[in-house]
């Protein structure tokens, strides 16, 4: 494979991992929503879940690889295992699981904006939209944890 092919593969892998992390965070929101149904926190959790779905869809535009990556599949399996466990635990545990999913997204984004193989447009999306959303989510989750 040529250098450009390796670059494209690296970019696709990175974008796919970010997409999977966003979907995992949306799943974590679904678990938290079960714990907070009928409470004021549910509205905030629904908004966060929707924003994670939107982020995954926005990232799809930069995912040039039609096949799933091993790392992405691994993250998704781990996420589902954690969510299954969180379903048996308290509301506080569900929020902690969601917070871990948010942290994973944050770390992936921070790494991606400095990777040369990630498209500049995708990096701009991360800086202008996705990272600020995650910061807002983290603030909301801190407030929810304090309230619960």
C-alpha positions in Angstrom: 0.0 0.0 0.0 1.3 3.4 -0.8 1.9 6.3 1.7 -1.4 7.9 0.8 -3.3 4.6 1.3 -1.8 4.3 4.8 -2.8 7.9 5.6 -6.4 7.2 4.4 -6.5 4.0 6.5 -5.3 5.9 9.6 -7.8 8.6 9.1 -10.7 6.2 8.6 -9.7 4.2 11.7 -9.5 7.4 13.8 -12.9 8.7 12.5 -14.5 5.3 12.9 -13.3 5.1 16.6 -14.7 8.6 17.3 -18.0 7.6 15.7 -18.2 4.4 17.8 -17.4 6.3 20.9 -20.2 8.8 20.2 -22.6 5.9 19.7 -21.4 4.3 22.9 -22.1 7.6 24.7 -25.6 7.7 23.2 -26.1 4.1 24.6 -24.9 5.2 28.0 -27.4 8.0 27.9 -30.1 5.5 27.2 -29.2 3.6 30.4 -29.1 6.8 32.4 -32.5 7.7 31.0 -33.9 4.5 32.4 -32.8 5.5 35.9 -34.1 9.1 35.6 -37.3 8.6 33.8 -40.0 10.9 35.0 -37.5 13.2 36.7 -36.3 16.7 35.5 -32.8 15.2 34.7 -34.4 13.1 31.9 -34.9 16.1 29.6 -31.2 17.0 29.9 -30.1 13.4 29.3 -32.3 13.2 26.2 -30.7 16.3 24.8 -27.2 14.9 25.5 -28.2 11.6 23.9 -29.5 13.4 20.8 -26.3 15.4 20.5 -24.2 12.2 20.6 -26.3 10.7 17.8 -25.9 13.9 15.8 -22.1 13.9 16.4 -21.9 10.3 15.2 -23.8 11.3 12.0 -21.6 14.3 11.5 -18.5 12.1 11.8 -19.9 9.6 9.3 -19.3 12.2 6.5 -15.5 11.8 7.2 -15.5 8.0 7.5 -14.1 6.8 4.2 -13.9 3.2 5.2 -16.9 1.0 4.4 -15.7 -1.7 6.8 -15.8 -1.5 10.6 -12.5 -1.3 12.4 -11.4 -3.8 15.0 -10.8 -1.0 17.6 -14.3 0.4 16.9 -15.9 -3.0 17.4 -13.9 -3.5 20.5 -15.1 -0.2 22.0 -18.7 -1.0 21.1 -18.5 -4.4 22.8 -16.9 -2.9 25.9 -19.5 -0.1 25.9 -22.3 -2.6 25.8 -20.8 -4.7 28.6 -20.5 -1.7 30.8 -24.0 -0.6 30.0 -25.4 -4.0 30.8 -23.7 -3.8 34.2 -24.8 -0.2 34.7 -28.4 -1.2 34.1 -28.2 -3.3 37.3 -26.7 -0.4 39.3 -27.9 2.8 40.7 -28.6 6.2 39.0 -25.2 7.4 40.3 -23.5 4.4 38.6 -25.3 5.1 35.3 -24.1 8.7 35.4 -20.6 7.5 36.1 -20.8 5.2 33.1 -22.0 8.1 31.0 -19.2 10.3 32.3 -16.6 7.6 31.3 -18.1 7.6 27.8 -17.9 11.4 27.6 -14.2 11.2 28.7 -13.5 8.6 26.0 -15.0 10.9 23.3 -13.0 13.8 24.7 -9.7 11.9 24.6 -10.3 10.7 21.1 -11.1 14.2 19.9 -8.1 15.7 21.6 -5.9 13.2 19.9 -7.6 13.5 16.5 -7.1 17.3 16.2 -3.3 16.8 16.3 -3.2 13.8 13.9 -2.0 14.8 10.4 -4.1 12.1 8.7 -7.4 13.4 10.0 -9.0 15.7 7.4 -8.7 19.4 8.2 -12.5 19.8 7.9 -13.1 17.0 10.4 -10.6 18.7 12.8 -12.5 22.0 12.4 -15.8 20.2 13.2 -14.1 18.8 16.4 -12.8 22.2 17.5 -15.8 24.3 16.6 -18.7 21.9 17.5 -17.9 18.6 19.1 -15.5 19.6 21.8 -17.7 22.5 23.0 -20.7 20.1 23.1 -18.7 17.7 25.3 -17.7 20.5 27.6 -21.4 21.4 28.0 -22.2 17.7 28.6 -19.6 17.4 31.3 -21.0 20.5 33.0 -24.5 19.1 32.8 -23.4 15.7 34.2 -21.5 17.3 37.1 -24.7 19.2 37.9 -26.8 16.1 37.7 -24.4 14.1 39.9 -24.6 16.9 42.5 -28.4 16.9 42.4 -28.8 13.1 42.6 
